[in-house]
């Protein structure tokens, strides 16, 4: 149940970030899905979603941190800025290896 609640909170936070435009009011949260299923980080603890143009292609991608291991998932947006679509993730890498941030 805790994992589900954390996943829902993550979805709400990510949705607000995706929907926001400079100078706009916050919009109602929407469920973010990957491959048609609600996004799930598969770990207990907090997640840290962030939206940005990480690939410098004009499309907003979703970066999701995992509290348990400090690893970062990157979901490329195959949709548009207004109607994002996420399928699968890749792990954030540095130096050819899966990167992580300190936890604890």
PDB file as gemmi writes it, atoms N, CA and C in Angstrom:
CRYST1    1.000    1.000    1.000  90.00  90.00  90.00 P 1                      
ATOM      1  N   UNK A   1       0.816  -1.196   0.000  1.00  0.00           N  
ATOM      2  CA  UNK A   1       0.000   0.000   0.000  1.00  0.00           C  
ATOM      3  C   UNK A   1       0.861   1.261   0.000  1.00  0.00           C  
ATOM      4  N   UNK A   2       1.953   1.238   0.792  1.00  0.00           N  
ATOM      5  CA  UNK A   2       2.841   2.387   0.845  1.00  0.00           C  
ATOM      6  C   UNK A   2       3.441   2.658  -0.524  1.00  0.00           C  
ATOM      7  N   UNK A   3       3.854   1.597  -1.226  1.00  0.00           N  
ATOM      8  CA  UNK A   3       4.436   1.759  -2.550  1.00  0.00           C  
ATOM      9  C   UNK A   3       3.437   2.404  -3.506  1.00  0.00           C  
ATOM     10  N   UNK A   4       2.176   1.977  -3.422  1.00  0.00           N  
ATOM     11  CA  UNK A   4       1.139   2.540  -4.280  1.00  0.00           C  
ATOM     12  C   UNK A   4       0.935   4.019  -3.969  1.00  0.00           C  
ATOM     13  N   UNK A   5       0.902   4.379  -2.697  1.00  0.00           N  
ATOM     14  CA  UNK A   5       0.703   5.774  -2.297  1.00  0.00           C  
ATOM     15  C   UNK A   5       1.843   6.645  -2.777  1.00  0.00           C  
ATOM     16  N   UNK A   6       3.066   6.133  -2.659  1.00  0.00           N  
ATOM     17  CA  UNK A   6       4.225   6.888  -3.112  1.00  0.00           C  
ATOM     18  C   UNK A   6       4.154   7.073  -4.621  1.00  0.00           C  
ATOM     19  N   UNK A   7       3.754   6.009  -5.327  1.00  0.00           N  
ATOM     20  CA  UNK A   7       3.620   6.110  -6.778  1.00  0.00           C  
ATOM     21  C   UNK A   7       2.594   7.146  -7.189  1.00  0.00           C  
ATOM     22  N   UNK A   8       1.474   7.195  -6.483  1.00  0.00           N  
ATOM     23  CA  UNK A   8       0.432   8.178  -6.788  1.00  0.00           C  
ATOM     24  C   UNK A   8       0.919   9.592  -6.518  1.00  0.00           C  
ATOM     25  N   UNK A   9       1.647   9.781  -5.411  1.00  0.00           N  
ATOM     26  CA  UNK A   9       2.182  11.105  -5.092  1.00  0.00           C  
ATOM     27  C   UNK A   9       3.177  11.535  -6.161  1.00  0.00           C  
ATOM     28  N   UNK A  10       4.006  10.611  -6.613  1.00  0.00           N  
ATOM     29  CA  UNK A  10       4.956  10.886  -7.671  1.00  0.00           C  
ATOM     30  C   UNK A  10       4.233  11.321  -8.939  1.00  0.00           C  
ATOM     31  N   UNK A  11       3.187  10.608  -9.285  1.00  0.00           N  
ATOM     32  CA  UNK A  11       2.430  10.936 -10.489  1.00  0.00           C  
ATOM     33  C   UNK A  11       1.837  12.323 -10.409  1.00  0.00           C  
ATOM     34  N   UNK A  12       1.302  12.671  -9.262  1.00  0.00           N  
ATOM     35  CA  UNK A  12       0.696  13.989  -9.098  1.00  0.00           C  
ATOM     36  C   UNK A  12       1.739  15.083  -9.243  1.00  0.00           C  
ATOM     37  N   UNK A  13       2.916  14.901  -8.638  1.00  0.00           N  
ATOM     38  CA  UNK A  13       3.982  15.897  -8.728  1.00  0.00           C  
ATOM     39  C   UNK A  13       4.483  16.038 -10.159  1.00  0.00           C  
ATOM     40  N   UNK A  14       4.696  14.912 -10.811  1.00  0.00           N  
ATOM     41  CA  UNK A  14       5.185  14.946 -12.187  1.00  0.00           C  
ATOM     42  C   UNK A  14       4.166  15.597 -13.111  1.00  0.00           C  
ATOM     43  N   UNK A  15       2.898  15.329 -12.883  1.00  0.00           N  
ATOM     44  CA  UNK A  15       1.846  15.884 -13.732  1.00  0.00           C  
ATOM     45  C   UNK A  15       1.800  17.394 -13.625  1.00  0.00           C  
ATOM     46  N   UNK A  16       1.952  17.909 -12.428  1.00  0.00           N  
ATOM     47  CA  UNK A  16       1.935  19.361 -12.244  1.00  0.00           C  
ATOM     48  C   UNK A  16       3.116  19.969 -12.975  1.00  0.00           C  
ATOM     49  N   UNK A  17       4.272  19.362 -12.854  1.00  0.00           N  
ATOM     50  CA  UNK A  17       5.456  19.887 -13.529  1.00  0.00           C  
ATOM     51  C   UNK A  17       5.294  19.845 -15.041  1.00  0.00           C  
ATOM     52  N   UNK A  18       4.715  18.773 -15.570  1.00  0.00           N  
ATOM     53  CA  UNK A  18       4.518  18.663 -17.014  1.00  0.00           C  
ATOM     54  C   UNK A  18       3.501  19.677 -17.530  1.00  0.00           C  
ATOM     55  N   UNK A  19       2.466  19.946 -16.742  1.00  0.00           N  
ATOM     56  CA  UNK A  19       1.390  20.809 -17.199  1.00  0.00           C  
ATOM     57  C   UNK A  19       1.701  22.289 -17.042  1.00  0.00           C  
ATOM     58  N   UNK A  20       2.651  22.614 -16.204  1.00  0.00           N  
ATOM     59  CA  UNK A  20       2.922  24.006 -15.895  1.00  0.00           C  
ATOM     60  C   UNK A  20       3.581  24.737 -17.046  1.00  0.00           C  
ATOM     61  N   UNK A  21       3.198  25.978 -17.237  1.00  0.00           N  
ATOM     62  CA  UNK A  21       3.839  26.873 -18.176  1.00  0.00           C  
ATOM     63  C   UNK A  21       4.200  28.127 -17.403  1.00  0.00           C  
ATOM     64  N   UNK A  22       5.225  28.851 -17.811  1.00  0.00           N  
ATOM     65  CA  UNK A  22       5.606  30.058 -17.073  1.00  0.00           C  
ATOM     66  C   UNK A  22       4.421  31.006 -16.883  1.00  0.00           C  
ATOM     67  N   UNK A  23       4.218  31.426 -15.630  1.00  0.00           N  
ATOM     68  CA  UNK A  23       3.158  32.382 -15.329  1.00  0.00           C  
ATOM     69  C   UNK A  23       1.776  31.781 -15.219  1.00  0.00           C  
ATOM     70  N   UNK A  24       1.634  30.467 -15.307  1.00  0.00           N  
ATOM     71  CA  UNK A  24       0.306  29.867 -15.259  1.00  0.00           C  
ATOM     72  C   UNK A  24      -0.033  29.405 -13.853  1.00  0.00           C  
ATOM     73  N   UNK A  25      -1.296  29.170 -13.613  1.00  0.00           N  
ATOM     74  CA  UNK A  25      -1.763  28.593 -12.359  1.00  0.00           C  
ATOM     75  C   UNK A  25      -1.479  27.099 -12.376  1.00  0.00           C  
ATOM     76  N   UNK A  26      -1.407  26.508 -11.196  1.00  0.00           N  
ATOM     77  CA  UNK A  26      -1.251  25.058 -11.153  1.00  0.00           C  
ATOM     78  C   UNK A  26      -2.503  24.399 -11.699  1.00  0.00           C  
ATOM     79  N   UNK A  27      -2.324  23.357 -12.427  1.00  0.00           N  
ATOM     80  CA  UNK A  27      -3.450  22.633 -13.011  1.00  0.00           C  
ATOM     81  C   UNK A  27      -3.727  21.382 -12.205  1.00  0.00           C  
ATOM     82  N   UNK A  28      -4.874  20.776 -12.471  1.00  0.00           N  
ATOM     83  CA  UNK A  28      -5.241  19.541 -11.792  1.00  0.00           C  
ATOM     84  C   UNK A  28      -4.246  18.446 -12.160  1.00  0.00           C  
ATOM     85  N   UNK A  29      -3.859  17.617 -11.191  1.00  0.00           N  
ATOM     86  CA  UNK A  29      -2.925  16.529 -11.507  1.00  0.00           C  
ATOM     87  C   UNK A  29      -3.563  15.486 -12.423  1.00  0.00           C  
ATOM     88  N   UNK A  30      -2.730  14.847 -13.178  1.00  0.00           N  
ATOM     89  CA  UNK A  30      -3.156  13.753 -14.043  1.00  0.00           C  
ATOM     90  C   UNK A  30      -2.239  12.570 -13.786  1.00  0.00           C  
ATOM     91  N   UNK A  31      -2.706  11.383 -14.047  1.00  0.00           N  
ATOM     92  CA  UNK A  31      -1.902  10.177 -13.846  1.00  0.00           C  
ATOM     93  C   UNK A  31      -0.911  10.056 -14.997  1.00  0.00           C  
ATOM     94  N   UNK A  32       0.342   9.852 -14.643  1.00  0.00           N  
ATOM     95  CA  UNK A  32       1.380   9.644 -15.639  1.00  0.00           C  
ATOM     96  C   UNK A  32       1.568   8.138 -15.816  1.00  0.00           C  
ATOM     97  N   UNK A  33       1.604   7.705 -17.049  1.00  0.00           N  
ATOM     98  CA  UNK A  33       1.759   6.284 -17.324  1.00  0.00           C  
ATOM     99  C   UNK A  33       2.996   6.047 -18.185  1.00  0.00           C  
ATOM    100  N   UNK A  34       3.505   4.858 -18.097  1.00  0.00           N  
ATOM    101  CA  UNK A  34       4.592   4.398 -18.969  1.00  0.00           C  
ATOM    102  C   UNK A  34       4.148   3.048 -19.512  1.00  0.00           C  
ATOM    103  N   UNK A  35       4.139   2.929 -20.817  1.00  0.00           N  
ATOM    104  CA  UNK A  35       3.667   1.715 -21.486  1.00  0.00           C  
ATOM    105  C   UNK A  35       2.236   1.374 -21.065  1.00  0.00           C  
ATOM    106  N   UNK A  36       1.415   2.413 -20.858  1.00  0.00           N  
ATOM    107  CA  UNK A  36       0.004   2.222 -20.541  1.00  0.00           C  
ATOM    108  C   UNK A  36      -0.296   1.873 -19.093  1.00  0.00           C  
ATOM    109  N   UNK A  37       0.723   1.790 -18.235  1.00  0.00           N  
ATOM    110  CA  UNK A  37       0.510   1.464 -16.826  1.00  0.00           C  
ATOM    111  C   UNK A  37       0.985   2.626 -15.959  1.00  0.00           C  
ATOM    112  N   UNK A  38       0.368   2.836 -14.797  1.00  0.00           N  
ATOM    113  CA  UNK A  38       0.824   3.920 -13.916  1.00  0.00           C  
ATOM    114  C   UNK A  38       2.310   3.774 -13.593  1.00  0.00           C  
ATOM    115  N   UNK A  39       3.013   4.874 -13.624  1.00  0.00           N  
ATOM    116  CA  UNK A  39       4.437   4.876 -13.323  1.00  0.00           C  
ATOM    117  C   UNK A  39       4.666   4.343 -11.919  1.00  0.00           C  
ATOM    118  N   UNK A  40       5.622   3.432 -11.772  1.00  0.00           N  
ATOM    119  CA  UNK A  40       5.912   2.806 -10.487  1.00  0.00           C  
ATOM    120  C   UNK A  40       7.422   2.669 -10.371  1.00  0.00           C  
ATOM    121  N   UNK A  41       7.998   3.212  -9.296  1.00  0.00           N  
ATOM    122  CA  UNK A  41       9.454   3.145  -9.136  1.00  0.00           C  
ATOM    123  C   UNK A  41       9.914   1.845  -8.482  1.00  0.00           C  
ATOM    124  N   UNK A  42       8.983   0.981  -8.102  1.00  0.00           N  
ATOM    125  CA  UNK A  42       9.271  -0.351  -7.593  1.00  0.00           C  
ATOM    126  C   UNK A  42      10.135  -0.370  -6.340  1.00  0.00           C  
ATOM    127  N   UNK A  43      10.134   0.684  -5.584  1.00  0.00           N  
ATOM    128  CA  UNK A  43      10.901   0.746  -4.348  1.00  0.00           C  
ATOM    129  C   UNK A  43      10.095   1.525  -3.309  1.00  0.00           C  
ATOM    130  N   UNK A  44      10.360   1.234  -2.042  1.00  0.00           N  
ATOM    131  CA  UNK A  44       9.748   2.022  -0.972  1.00  0.00           C  
ATOM    132  C   UNK A  44      10.563   3.283  -0.781  1.00  0.00           C  
ATOM    133  N   UNK A  45       9.927   4.317  -0.245  1.00  0.00           N  
ATOM    134  CA  UNK A  45      10.615   5.572   0.018  1.00  0.00           C  
ATOM    135  C   UNK A  45      10.126   6.661  -0.914  1.00  0.00           C  
ATOM    136  N   UNK A  46      10.843   7.741  -0.905  1.00  0.00           N  
ATOM    137  CA  UNK A  46      10.454   8.904  -1.694  1.00  0.00           C  
ATOM    138  C   UNK A  46      11.048   8.832  -3.098  1.00  0.00           C  
ATOM    139  N   UNK A  47      10.358   9.465  -4.026  1.00  0.00           N  
ATOM    140  CA  UNK A  47      10.858   9.604  -5.382  1.00  0.00           C  
ATOM    141  C   UNK A  47      11.013  11.087  -5.665  1.00  0.00           C  
ATOM    142  N   UNK A  48      11.844  11.407  -6.611  1.00  0.00           N  
ATOM    143  CA  UNK A  48      12.097  12.802  -6.937  1.00  0.00           C  
ATOM    144  C   UNK A  48      11.936  13.023  -8.431  1.00  0.00           C  
ATOM    145  N   UNK A  49      10.718  13.319  -8.893  1.00  0.00           N  
ATOM    146  CA  UNK A  49      10.516  13.538 -10.334  1.00  0.00           C  
ATOM    147  C   UNK A  49      11.004  14.919 -10.758  1.00  0.00           C  
ATOM    148  N   UNK A  50      11.502  15.001 -11.973  1.00  0.00           N  
ATOM    149  CA  UNK A  50      11.934  16.271 -12.550  1.00  0.00           C  
ATOM    150  C   UNK A  50      11.693  16.192 -14.048  1.00  0.00           C  
ATOM    151  N   UNK A  51      11.202  17.266 -14.619  1.00  0.00           N  
ATOM    152  CA  UNK A  51      10.904  17.316 -16.045  1.00  0.00           C  
ATOM    153  C   UNK A  51      11.828  18.338 -16.697  1.00  0.00           C  
ATOM    154  N   UNK A  52      12.425  17.961 -17.811  1.00  0.00           N  
ATOM    155  CA  UNK A  52      13.287  18.887 -18.526  1.00  0.00           C  
ATOM    156  C   UNK A  52      13.600  18.386 -19.917  1.00  0.00           C  
ATOM    157  N   UNK A  53      14.213  19.255 -20.698  1.00  0.00           N  
ATOM    158  CA  UNK A  53      14.631  18.912 -22.059  1.00  0.00           C  
ATOM    159  C   UNK A  53      16.053  18.362 -21.994  1.00  0.00           C  
ATOM    160  N   UNK A  54      16.205  17.184 -21.422  1.00  0.00           N  
ATOM    161  CA  UNK A  54      17.509  16.582 -21.176  1.00  0.00           C  
ATOM    162  C   UNK A  54      18.251  16.214 -22.456  1.00  0.00           C  
ATOM    163  N   UNK A  55      17.526  15.956 -23.526  1.00  0.00           N  
ATOM    164  CA  UNK A  55      18.149  15.510 -24.774  1.00  0.00           C  
ATOM    165  C   UNK A  55      18.271  16.651 -25.789  1.00  0.00           C  
ATOM    166  N   UNK A  56      17.893  17.860 -25.369  1.00  0.00           N  
ATOM    167  CA  UNK A  56      17.949  19.051 -26.216  1.00  0.00           C  
ATOM    168  C   UNK A  56      17.280  18.843 -27.565  1.00  0.00           C  
ATOM    169  N   UNK A  57      16.102  18.187 -27.515  1.00  0.00           N  
ATOM    170  CA  UNK A  57      15.342  17.943 -28.740  1.00  0.00           C  
ATOM    171  C   UNK A  57      14.000  18.684 -28.723  1.00  0.00           C  
ATOM    172  N   UNK A  58      13.795  19.550 -27.720  1.00  0.00           N  
ATOM    173  CA  UNK A  58      12.544  20.303 -27.610  1.00  0.00           C  
ATOM    174  C   UNK A  58      11.443  19.543 -26.907  1.00  0.00           C  
ATOM    175  N   UNK A  59      11.668  18.295 -26.562  1.00  0.00           N  
ATOM    176  CA  UNK A  59      10.665  17.465 -25.908  1.00  0.00           C  
ATOM    177  C   UNK A  59      11.007  17.329 -24.424  1.00  0.00           C  
ATOM    178  N   UNK A  60       9.987  17.347 -23.572  1.00  0.00           N  
ATOM    179  CA  UNK A  60      10.207  17.199 -22.138  1.00  0.00           C  
ATOM    180  C   UNK A  60      10.307  15.729 -21.758  1.00  0.00           C  
ATOM    181  N   UNK A  61      11.403  15.350 -21.158  1.00  0.00           N  
ATOM    182  CA  UNK A  61      11.595  13.990 -20.656  1.00  0.00           C  
ATOM    183  C   UNK A  61      11.379  14.010 -19.144  1.00  0.00           C  
ATOM    184  N   UNK A  62      11.151  12.849 -18.582  1.00  0.00           N  
ATOM    185  CA  UNK A  62      10.885  12.716 -17.152  1.00  0.00           C  
ATOM    186  C   UNK A  62      12.057  11.988 -16.494  1.00  0.00           C  
ATOM    187  N   UNK A  63      12.629  12.616 -15.475  1.00  0.00           N  
ATOM    188  CA  UNK A  63      13.705  12.031 -14.691  1.00  0.00           C  
ATOM    189  C   UNK A  63      13.129  11.703 -13.322  1.00  0.00           C  
ATOM    190  N   UNK A  64      13.271  10.444 -12.896  1.00  0.00           N  
ATOM    191  CA  UNK A  64      12.695  10.009 -11.622  1.00  0.00           C  
ATOM    192  C   UNK A  64      13.791   9.358 -10.784  1.00  0.00           C  
ATOM    193  N   UNK A  65      14.051   9.952  -9.629  1.00  0.00           N  
ATOM    194  CA  UNK A  65      15.040   9.402  -8.711  1.00  0.00           C  
ATOM    195  C   UNK A  65      14.415   8.348  -7.818  1.00  0.00           C  
ATOM    196  N   UNK A  66      15.207   7.352  -7.456  1.00  0.00           N  
ATOM    197  CA  UNK A  66      14.755   6.310  -6.532  1.00  0.00           C  
ATOM    198  C   UNK A  66      15.466   6.499  -5.199  1.00  0.00           C  
ATOM    199  N   UNK A  67      14.693   6.607  -4.139  1.00  0.00           N  
ATOM    200  CA  UNK A  67      15.244   6.822  -2.812  1.00  0.00           C  
ATOM    201  C   UNK A  67      16.090   5.645  -2.359  1.00  0.00           C  
ATOM    202  N   UNK A  68      15.630   4.443  -2.620  1.00  0.00           N  
ATOM    203  CA  UNK A  68      16.271   3.242  -2.075  1.00  0.00           C  
ATOM    204  C   UNK A  68      17.720   3.077  -2.544  1.00  0.00           C  
ATOM    205  N   UNK A  69      17.981   3.273  -3.823  1.00  0.00           N  
ATOM    206  CA  UNK A  69      19.317   3.015  -4.370  1.00  0.00           C  
ATOM    207  C   UNK A  69      20.008   4.259  -4.907  1.00  0.00           C  
ATOM    208  N   UNK A  70      19.295   5.377  -4.963  1.00  0.00           N  
ATOM    209  CA  UNK A  70      19.880   6.601  -5.481  1.00  0.00           C  
ATOM    210  C   UNK A  70      20.060   6.612  -6.984  1.00  0.00           C  
ATOM    211  N   UNK A  71      19.434   5.645  -7.666  1.00  0.00           N  
ATOM    212  CA  UNK A  71      19.540   5.603  -9.128  1.00  0.00           C  
ATOM    213  C   UNK A  71      18.479   6.500  -9.755  1.00  0.00           C  
ATOM    214  N   UNK A  72      18.697   6.884 -10.989  1.00  0.00           N  
ATOM    215  CA  UNK A  72      17.800   7.787 -11.704  1.00  0.00           C  
ATOM    216  C   UNK A  72      17.284   7.126 -12.967  1.00  0.00           C  
ATOM    217  N   UNK A  73      15.950   7.123 -13.117  1.00  0.00           N  
ATOM    218  CA  UNK A  73      15.330   6.614 -14.341  1.00  0.00           C  
ATOM    219  C   UNK A  73      15.062   7.793 -15.274  1.00  0.00           C  
ATOM    220  N   UNK A  74      15.278   7.580 -16.556  1.00  0.00           N  
ATOM    221  CA  UNK A  74      14.989   8.597 -17.562  1.00  0.00           C  
ATOM    222  C   UNK A  74      13.935   8.040 -18.508  1.00  0.00           C  
ATOM    223  N   UNK A  75      12.796   8.695 -18.564  1.00  0.00           N  
ATOM    224  CA  UNK A  75      11.703   8.323 -19.471  1.00  0.00           C  
ATOM    225  C   UNK A  75      11.679   9.341 -20.608  1.00  0.00           C  
ATOM    226  N   UNK A  76      12.028   8.900 -21.815  1.00  0.00           N  
ATOM    227  CA  UNK A  76      11.952   9.793 -22.982  1.00  0.00           C  
ATOM    228  C   UNK A  76      10.502  10.000 -23.358  1.00  0.00           C  
ATOM    229  N   UNK A  77      10.176  11.187 -23.779  1.00  0.00           N  
ATOM    230  CA  UNK A  77       8.830  11.544 -24.191  1.00  0.00           C  
ATOM    231  C   UNK A  77       8.685  11.269 -25.683  1.00  0.00           C  
ATOM    232  N   UNK A  78       7.837  10.320 -26.032  1.00  0.00           N  
ATOM    233  CA  UNK A  78       7.595  10.033 -27.444  1.00  0.00           C  
ATOM    234  C   UNK A  78       6.356  10.778 -27.945  1.00  0.00           C  
ATOM    235  N   UNK A  79       5.746  11.582 -27.056  1.00  0.00           N  
ATOM    236  CA  UNK A  79       4.587  12.398 -27.423  1.00  0.00           C  
ATOM    237  C   UNK A  79       5.023  13.835 -27.664  1.00  0.00           C  
ATOM    238  N   UNK A  80       4.194  14.757 -27.218  1.00  0.00           N  
ATOM    239  CA  UNK A  80       4.478  16.183 -27.356  1.00  0.00           C  
ATOM    240  C   UNK A  80       4.586  16.814 -25.973  1.00  0.00           C  
ATOM    241  N   UNK A  81       4.908  18.102 -25.936  1.00  0.00           N  
ATOM    242  CA  UNK A  81       4.952  18.797 -24.645  1.00  0.00           C  
ATOM    243  C   UNK A  81       3.565  18.837 -24.006  1.00  0.00           C  
ATOM    244  N   UNK A  82       2.539  19.022 -24.815  1.00  0.00           N  
ATOM    245  CA  UNK A  82       1.170  19.102 -24.286  1.00  0.00           C  
ATOM    246  C   UNK A  82       0.561  17.735 -23.994  1.00  0.00           C  
ATOM    247  N   UNK A  83       0.958  16.742 -24.755  1.00  0.00           N  
ATOM    248  CA  UNK A  83       0.446  15.384 -24.552  1.00  0.00           C  
ATOM    249  C   UNK A  83       1.633  14.415 -24.510  1.00  0.00           C  
ATOM    250  N   UNK A  84       2.343  14.425 -23.366  1.00  0.00           N  
ATOM    251  CA  UNK A  84       3.504  13.545 -23.262  1.00  0.00           C  
ATOM    252  C   UNK A  84       3.111  12.080 -23.267  1.00  0.00           C  
ATOM    253  N   UNK A  85       4.032  11.265 -23.738  1.00  0.00           N  
ATOM    254  CA  UNK A  85       3.804   9.815 -23.772  1.00  0.00           C  
ATOM    255  C   UNK A  85       5.125   9.144 -23.408  1.00  0.00           C  
ATOM    256  N   UNK A  86       5.076   8.317 -22.382  1.00  0.00           N  
ATOM    257  CA  UNK A  86       6.270   7.627 -21.917  1.00  0.00           C  
ATOM    258  C   UNK A  86       6.071   6.130 -22.077  1.00  0.00           C  
ATOM    259  N   UNK A  87       7.074   5.446 -22.580  1.00  0.00           N  
ATOM    260  CA  UNK A  87       6.979   4.002 -22.794  1.00  0.00           C  
ATOM    261  C   UNK A  87       7.875   3.261 -21.806  1.00  0.00           C  
ATOM    262  N   UNK A  88       9.149   3.337 -22.003  1.00  0.00           N  
ATOM    263  CA  UNK A  88      10.096   2.623 -21.147  1.00  0.00           C  
ATOM    264  C   UNK A  88      11.110   3.616 -20.591  1.00  0.00           C  
ATOM    265  N   UNK A  89      11.913   3.147 -19.676  1.00  0.00           N  
ATOM    266  CA  UNK A  89      12.945   4.010 -19.112  1.00  0.00           C  
ATOM    267  C   UNK A  89      14.317   3.421 -19.377  1.00  0.00           C  
ATOM    268  N   UNK A  90      15.315   4.258 -19.262  1.00  0.00           N  
ATOM    269  CA  UNK A  90      16.704   3.824 -19.226  1.00  0.00           C  
ATOM    270  C   UNK A  90      17.294   4.392 -17.947  1.00  0.00           C  
ATOM    271  N   UNK A  91      18.302   3.751 -17.427  1.00  0.00           N  
ATOM    272  CA  UNK A  91      18.971   4.278 -16.252  1.00  0.00           C  
ATOM    273  C   UNK A  91      19.903   5.405 -16.683  1.00  0.00           C  
ATOM    274  N   UNK A  92      19.957   6.447 -15.882  1.00  0.00           N  
ATOM    275  CA  UNK A  92      20.903   7.533 -16.108  1.00  0.00           C  
ATOM    276  C   UNK A  92      22.308   6.957 -15.961  1.00  0.00           C  
ATOM    277  N   UNK A  93      23.171   7.250 -16.934  1.00  0.00           N  
ATOM    278  CA  UNK A  93      24.519   6.707 -16.913  1.00  0.00           C  
ATOM    279  C   UNK A  93      25.561   7.813 -16.901  1.00  0.00           C  
ATOM    280  N   UNK A  94      26.682   7.515 -16.294  1.00  0.00           N  
ATOM    281  CA  UNK A  94      27.855   8.392 -16.311  1.00  0.00           C  
ATOM    282  C   UNK A  94      29.075   7.497 -16.478  1.00  0.00           C  
ATOM    283  N   UNK A  95      29.928   7.834 -17.413  1.00  0.00           N  
ATOM    284  CA  UNK A  95      31.114   7.017 -17.650  1.00  0.00           C  
ATOM    285  C   UNK A  95      30.802   5.607 -18.101  1.00  0.00           C  
ATOM    286  N   UNK A  96      29.639   5.423 -18.766  1.00  0.00           N  
ATOM    287  CA  UNK A  96      29.274   4.112 -19.267  1.00  0.00           C  
ATOM    288  C   UNK A  96      28.689   3.163 -18.225  1.00  0.00           C  
ATOM    289  N   UNK A  97      28.447   3.673 -17.003  1.00  0.00           N  
ATOM    290  CA  UNK A  97      27.873   2.839 -15.953  1.00  0.00           C  
ATOM    291  C   UNK A  97      26.640   3.530 -15.379  1.00  0.00           C  
ATOM    292  N   UNK A  98      25.744   2.723 -14.820  1.00  0.00           N  
ATOM    293  CA  UNK A  98      24.552   3.275 -14.167  1.00  0.00           C  
ATOM    294  C   UNK A  98      25.016   4.153 -13.009  1.00  0.00           C  
ATOM    295  N   UNK A  99      24.584   5.386 -13.030  1.00  0.00           N  
ATOM    296  CA  UNK A  99      24.998   6.356 -12.011  1.00  0.00           C  
ATOM    297  C   UNK A  99      24.010   6.347 -10.846  1.00  0.00           C  
ATOM    298  N   UNK A 100      24.476   6.825  -9.710  1.00  0.00           N  
ATOM    299  CA  UNK A 100      23.594   6.970  -8.547  1.00  0.00           C  
ATOM    300  C   UNK A 100      24.051   8.178  -7.748  1.00  0.00           C  
ATOM    301  N   UNK A 101      23.139   8.672  -6.933  1.00  0.00           N  
ATOM    302  CA  UNK A 101      23.440   9.770  -6.027  1.00  0.00           C  
ATOM    303  C   UNK A 101      23.479   9.209  -4.616  1.00  0.00           C  
ATOM    304  N   UNK A 102      24.194   9.844  -3.706  1.00  0.00           N  
ATOM    305  CA  UNK A 102      24.236   9.333  -2.328  1.00  0.00           C  
ATOM    306  C   UNK A 102      22.842   9.277  -1.709  1.00  0.00           C  
ATOM    307  N   UNK A 103      22.574   8.260  -0.928  1.00  0.00           N  
ATOM    308  CA  UNK A 103      21.296   8.116  -0.246  1.00  0.00           C  
ATOM    309  C   UNK A 103      21.534   8.150   1.258  1.00  0.00           C  
ATOM    310  N   UNK A 104      20.418   8.442   1.973  1.00  0.00           N  
ATOM    311  CA  UNK A 104      20.518   8.378   3.429  1.00  0.00           C  
ATOM    312  C   UNK A 104      20.516   9.644   4.111  1.00  0.00           C  
TER     313      UNK A 104                                                      
END                                                                             
